[in-house]
Amino acid sequence: MIFKKPEKKIRLTPDEEFQLFKIIIDKYLWLGTIGLVVGIFILFNKDMNPWFGLMITLIGGLILLAFTAIMSRHFDFKRNV
C-alpha cells in the first residue's frame, strides 16, 4: 500500500495547540501519579519487596519532575512583582 504525502501541513491556532498539548501532558501527569500511588502501596505492603516499591515510587517522582520541567520550559510564568 502506497501512502501519499500531504500537500499542505495543517497549521494549528494557539488555542488548538494548547488543547492538544494539554491532552498529551495530562497522560504524563496521570502516569506519574499512578507510579507514586502504586509504589507507595508496594512499599508498605509486607508481602512484597520494599525495594521494588521504592523503585516504582522514584520512577513516578521522576516522571512528575519531568512534567514540571516541561511545563516550566514551555510556558512563560510571569511573577506579579
N, C-alpha and C positions, 0 to 999 in steps of 0.2 A: 504494500500500500504506500503510495507516494503522497506526502503532505506538502501542501503549498505554503510558502511563506506569506504571512500577511503583508499586504501592500503598505498599510499605514499602521503606525503604532498608536495605541489608544492613549490619549492624554487624560489624566485624571485631574479633577479640580482639587484644590487643597482640602476641602471637606471630604471628598471621596477618598483621598489618600489617607486622611486621618482616620476615617471609619475602617478602612482596610488594615491600617497599622494597629488600631485598637483591637480588632478581632485576632490578629496574629499574636500580639503581645499578651492578650488575655490568656491564651493557651499556656504560655511560659509561666505566668503567674499561678495558674491552677496546678501546673506540673510541680513547681517549687513548693507550693503549699501542701500538696499531697505527699511529696517526698518528706517534708518535715513531719507531718502527722504520722505517716506510716513508720518513719524512722524512730520517732519517739515512742510509738506503740511497741515496736520490736525491742527498743532499748529497755523498756520497763517490763516486758513480758519475760517471765522466769524460764519459760520453756525454750526460748530462742537465744541465739548467740548475741550478747550485747554489743560486740564489736561490729557485727553486721548492721545493727540498728544505728550505731554511731556513724557508720559509713553512709548509710542512706540519709540520715539527718544532715550530715555535712554536704552531701550532694544536693539536697534540697536547698540548703542555705546558699550554696554556690550558684544555683540557678536563680535564686532571688537576688543575689548580689549582681549577677549578670543583667537581670531585669532592671535593677536600679541604675546600673552603668549605661545601659542602652537608653533608658528614659532620660537620664540627665544629659546625655550627649545629643540626643535627637531634639529635645525641646529646650528652649532658652528660658530658664526660670529666672525671672527678674524679681529682685527684692525691692520691697517698698521701704526705701530709706528716707 
